[in-house]
Structure formats: structure tokens, C-alpha cells
Amino acid sequence: MSTQKWLILHAALLIAAGMVFLLYSPLVITGLGFDQLVQDSEGYWAMVSFARLFGVALTAWGLTILGGERFASAVQSAEGASLRGILGAVTVGDFLGAFSAAIQAASVWGLPSSWSLSLGFTLLGAISLWVLWRQSKLGRKD
């Protein structure tokens, strides 16, 4: 898979996940079992509001990747360093998201389903690393 195609797919996945968190926060909270962690209505709605903010952040992250990819493609040098640089930054962000979600899963949420967030970010980061490695191994310029 080319760097450009992976960046577009990565952005689309983040935007889709962000829209799910933004538009269906109560269902996501219940589906992940986080509603078991709060005992009152105020705590539940505070959790939902943070899920909505998380959705906005994921959507913004995806849109930023998409915009950066399009800009870099338009001005890309012959070496292709622009897209690889963007993908490198995205990979770091993926693993930071995985690390943060793992800390929350282990120390705050304590639910088996809460690890799915860390797993999702880890999977995105691993695929990004694979694309970077493959492109450098093949000497491709995209």
C-alpha cells in the first residue's frame, strides 16, 4: 500500500470513529461498558460529554491528516519525504494514543472492553510503521 493511500484510509478511519463518538456517545459509552463506572446521572453525562470531545478530536485529527496529505502531495519533492514525514508524525500520534488509552484502561476504567481503544490505536500505528518500513525497503518515493 502506498503512503498516500494509507494516509487517506487512516484519515477516513479516524473521521468515521470520531463521528461515531460525536453522534452516538451514549451508545458508545454503554457499548464499552463505561456506564458501569458511574453511579449517578451527572457522572454519566460528564462521561458522555468527554466522549463527544474525544469524537471531535478524532475527527479533527483525521481532517488534519487528510489536509496535510493533500498539501504534501501537491508540493511533494522528488524524494517523497513530505508524505513520509507526515506518516511518521501520524505514527507517533497513534502510539501516543495507544499508550494513553492503555493507561486509562489499566488504572481508571478497569474494563476488558476499554482495552479496545488502545488496541485500535496500536493497530493503526503498527500498520503505519509497516507502510513506512515497506516504502523505505522498496525505495519507493510515495
C-alpha positions as CSV (number, residue, x, y, z in Angstrom):
1,M,0.0,0.0,0.0
2,S,1.4,3.4,-0.9
3,T,1.9,6.0,1.8
4,Q,-0.6,8.3,0.2
5,K,-3.3,5.6,0.1
6,W,-2.7,4.6,3.7
7,L,-2.8,8.3,4.9
8,I,-6.2,8.7,3.2
9,L,-7.5,5.4,4.7
10,H,-6.1,6.3,8.1
11,A,-7.8,9.7,8.0
12,A,-11.1,8.2,6.9
13,L,-11.0,5.7,9.8
14,L,-10.3,8.5,12.3
15,I,-13.0,10.7,10.9
16,A,-15.5,7.8,11.0
17,A,-14.6,6.8,14.5
18,G,-14.8,10.4,15.6
19,M,-18.2,10.9,14.1
20,V,-19.4,7.7,15.9
21,F,-18.1,9.1,19.2
22,L,-19.6,12.5,18.5
23,L,-23.0,11.5,17.3
24,Y,-23.6,8.3,19.3
25,S,-21.7,9.0,22.5
26,P,-24.3,7.4,24.9
27,L,-24.4,4.2,22.8
28,V,-20.6,4.1,22.6
29,I,-20.3,4.6,26.4
30,T,-22.8,1.8,27.0
31,G,-21.3,-0.5,24.4
32,L,-17.8,-0.2,26.0
33,G,-19.4,-0.7,29.4
34,F,-18.2,2.6,30.8
35,D,-21.7,3.4,32.1
36,Q,-21.0,0.8,34.9
37,L,-18.3,3.1,36.2
38,V,-20.6,5.9,37.3
39,Q,-23.3,5.8,39.9
40,D,-25.3,9.0,39.1
41,S,-26.7,10.9,36.2
42,E,-24.3,13.8,36.4
43,G,-21.3,11.4,36.2
44,Y,-22.8,9.6,33.2
45,W,-23.4,12.8,31.3
46,A,-20.0,14.1,32.1
47,M,-18.6,10.9,30.6
48,V,-20.8,11.3,27.5
49,S,-19.5,14.9,27.1
50,F,-15.9,13.8,27.2
51,A,-16.8,11.1,24.7
52,R,-18.2,13.8,22.4
53,L,-15.0,15.9,22.9
54,F,-13.0,12.7,22.0
55,G,-15.1,12.4,18.9
56,V,-14.3,16.0,17.9
57,A,-10.6,15.4,18.5
58,L,-10.6,12.2,16.4
59,T,-12.4,13.9,13.6
60,A,-10.1,16.9,13.7
61,W,-7.1,14.6,13.7
62,G,-8.4,12.8,10.6
63,L,-9.2,16.0,8.8
64,T,-5.7,17.4,9.6
65,I,-4.1,14.2,8.2
66,L,-6.2,14.5,5.1
67,G,-5.4,18.1,4.6
68,G,-1.7,17.6,5.3
69,E,-1.6,14.7,2.9
70,R,-3.2,16.7,0.1
71,F,-0.9,19.6,0.7
72,A,2.2,17.5,0.8
73,S,1.1,15.6,-2.3
74,A,0.8,18.9,-4.1
75,V,4.3,20.1,-3.2
76,Q,6.0,16.8,-2.8
77,S,9.7,16.7,-3.6
78,A,11.2,14.0,-5.9
79,E,12.3,12.1,-2.8
80,G,8.8,11.8,-1.3
81,A,10.0,13.0,2.1
82,S,6.8,15.1,2.6
83,L,4.4,12.1,2.9
84,R,6.8,10.0,4.8
85,G,7.3,12.9,7.3
86,I,3.5,13.2,7.8
87,L,3.2,9.4,8.2
88,G,6.0,9.4,10.7
89,A,4.2,12.1,12.8
90,V,0.9,10.2,12.5
91,T,2.6,7.0,13.6
92,V,3.9,8.7,16.8
93,G,0.4,10.1,17.4
94,D,-1.1,6.6,17.0
95,F,1.3,5.1,19.6
96,L,0.8,8.0,22.0
97,G,-3.0,7.4,21.7
98,A,-2.4,3.7,22.4
99,F,-0.3,4.5,25.4
100,S,-2.7,7.0,26.8
101,A,-5.7,4.6,26.3
102,A,-3.7,1.7,27.9
103,I,-3.0,3.8,31.0
104,Q,-6.7,4.7,31.3
105,A,-7.8,1.1,30.7
106,A,-5.4,-0.2,33.4
107,S,-5.8,2.5,36.0
108,V,-9.2,4.2,35.6
109,W,-11.7,2.2,33.6
110,G,-10.7,-1.4,34.5
111,L,-13.0,-3.0,32.0
112,P,-11.8,-5.5,29.4
113,S,-13.7,-3.6,26.7
114,S,-11.8,-0.4,27.5
115,W,-8.6,-2.1,26.0
116,S,-10.2,-1.9,22.6
117,L,-9.3,1.8,22.3
118,S,-5.7,1.1,23.0
119,L,-5.8,-1.9,20.6
120,G,-7.3,0.3,17.8
121,F,-4.6,2.9,18.1
122,T,-1.9,0.2,18.3
123,L,-3.2,-1.4,15.1
124,L,-3.2,2.0,13.3
125,G,0.3,2.6,14.5
126,A,1.5,-0.8,13.5
127,I,0.1,-0.5,10.0
128,S,1.7,2.9,9.7
129,L,5.1,1.5,10.7
130,W,4.7,-1.3,8.3
131,V,3.9,1.2,5.4
132,L,6.9,3.3,6.4
133,W,9.2,0.2,6.6
134,R,7.9,-1.2,3.3
135,Q,8.3,2.1,1.5
136,S,11.9,2.5,2.7
137,K,12.7,-1.1,1.9
138,L,11.4,-0.9,-1.6
139,G,12.9,2.6,-2.1
140,R,9.6,4.0,-3.2
141,K,9.1,7.7,-3.4
142,D,5.5,7.9,-2.4
